Amino acid sequence: MTIQEAKEALKRIERARRELEAEKERKIRLKKIKSLVKKAKDSVKRREVLVAQALFDEIAVMDPENTEVITLKLEIEAFGQEELRKKVEAARIKAKRSKMVEKLKPGKLSYIKKEWFRAILKLEKFLDEKDMAEDLLKEATSMLQESKRALAEQLSPLIGKARSLKEGQDLKAAYDVFLEVLTLDPGNEEALTEIEEIKTILANRSKKVYREALIAESLSLFK
């Protein structure tokens, strides 16, 4: 074998060694890529966005055109968009609920203060609202019923007393009691009607007394 042939043989051996090393490295790289892709798939499945993105970057260094990573990226992006949509929806629902609670608050506050007439008005207004949460409607209805019952319990003895005083012709005292009724229930029809009637009776009596006084005075002067 000549020196030239020996050199050529050595070159072939070196080339074969390099190819063998390259193949070995390729197989190691492919194995590592496969392992990273598997981890990335698991991360995507568990919705671990940051972990998945870090794995995508690591795979891209070794295999920029990996088709599995492209698919996984699309999946994780879709998940991110869905999560964003859920957050926006949750915020919208929370804001809507907050508005509902604010609308109930005036009636609830009057109920807590035992201002029954005001509570009734405000709770009825709330119950006229559209698209209210079922639990808030139930709460408002319960408070409204209790407010009406409590107001009736307050008014009943006063109205009974006022009626008795009127029947006994103590109109001034009856008038004052009916006024007390109106402080509790400004829209009470019986109290409003009776007060107007008593005012009319007292006015007519005053006119009668006045006329009689004038006649008495005229007769006195005549005598």
Disulfide bonds with the S-S distance in Angstrom:
none
